[in-house]
Amino acid sequence: MPKNTLRILLVEDHPFQLIATQILLNNHGYYLLTPALSAAEAMLALENAIEPFDLLLCDQCLPDLTGLELIGLTSQRRLIDRAVILSGLSDDHLLELQQQAELLCLPLLGCLSKPLRVQALVELLLTSVEPASPQAL
C-alpha cells in the first residue's frame, strides 16, 4: 500500500507531541491521519471509522490505558492489523514491551523512542506497507 493511502490512527496525550508527530508524518507523505488524545478517543475513532485503519501509532503512557493495552484491546476486536508504540521510556523498557507484545501475539511492528527520529519512523512505516512474507511450513 503506498504511503499516501496509509490510514493512521495517531494516539498521543500531549497536544504538542500530537501536532509535531502529525507534521512529521505529513512531511513524509502520510496525510490520512486521525488524531486522538486518549485511548477512549482512539476507541471511538476506531469504532466509528468507515474503513479500518492500517496502522495504530500510539504513545505507551496514555492517561487511560497503556499503549500496549490499547493495542491488545483493538487487536482482539479486530480493529487494527498493525501498531507502533512511541515512548520516552528507556531502550530496555522498549525491548520489554516488544517482548511482551510477542508473547501476547500482538501486531506490534516495533517501539520507537521519543523524541522521534524521522528516519526510524519512516523505515518502520515502510515495513508496514510491505506484503508479509509467506510462513515456512
N, C-alpha and C positions, 0 to 999 in steps of 0.2 A: 504494500500500500504506500503510495507516495506520501511524503511528509505533509504536503499541503492538504491532504484529506484525512490525516490522523486526528481523530476526535479525542481530546484530552480533558479529563476532569482534574483540575488542579485544586488541591486542598491545602491551605496554609492559613493558620490562625493569626498571623501578624500581617496586617494590611499592607505595610511597606514591602515585606518579603513577597507577598502575593502579587503586587503590582510589578515589582522588579523581575520576578520569575516570568510573568506574562510578557513583559517587554523582551526579556531574553529569548523566550520561545518565539515570539513574533519576529524578532530579528534573524532567526534561523529558519523561517518559513512555516512555523506552526501557528496557524491562525484560528483553528476550530477549538477554542478553549472555553471551558466553563469554570469560573472560579467559585470556590466555596471557602468559608472561614471556619467551618467546623465539620465534624463527622455527620452531625444531624443535617446540615445544609447539603452535604455531599449525598447522603442517602436520599434526600428529597429530590435532588437533581437527577440521580440515577433512576429513581422510580418514575419520574415524570418525563424522562427522555423519550423522544420519538424513536430514536435509533440508539443502540447501545454505544457506550464509549469504547474506544480502542485501548485506552490507557488511563489508569488512575495514577496520578503523580501526587503523592501526599507527604506531608510533614509527619514525623514519627510522634512528636509531642503535641498532640491536639488537646484542647480543653475537655473534650467529652469521651474520647477513645484514643488509644494509641493508633498510629498508622498501621501497625501490624494487625491489630484487632479489626480495623476498618477493612483492610484487605481480606481478612478471613471472612468477615460478615458478607461483604459484597461478592466474594468468590463463591461462598456457599449458596448464595441466592442467584448465582449465575448472572450477575450484573456487570462483571468485568472479566476480561481474559488475561490482562497483564497489569502489573503495577510496578512502581518505583517509589522507594522511600527517600525522602530528603531529611537530613538531620544534622544538627550541630554536635551530636554525640561523638565520642572518640571512635577511632577506627576499630578498636577492639569491640566496642558495643555494636557497631555496624556489622561486624563479622558475626557476632552472636545473633543479631536479628536475621541475617541471611541464613544462618544455620537453623534457627527456629522455623523460618519460612519453609526451608527444605523439608524439615521433619514433619511439618503440618501439610505438606504438598500444596503450598500457596503459590500462586503465579507471580512471584516476585522476581523481576528481572535483575534487580540489584538495589544497593543503597548508595546514595551519594552524599558527600559531606557538604555542609554549608560553611562558608559561602560557596555557592555553586561555581564549579569550573565549567565554562561553556563547552569545551571540547568533550569532557567526560559525559556531560548530559546528552550532547548530540550523538556521541557514539552509542550510548545506551539506548537512546530512542531509535537509532538506526537498526539496532539488533531487534527491536520490537516489530519492525516492519518487514524483516526478512522472513521468508517462509521457514517453518520449523523443519528440521531435518528428520527423515524417517527413522524410527526406532529400529535398532538391530534386533533380529529375532534370535 
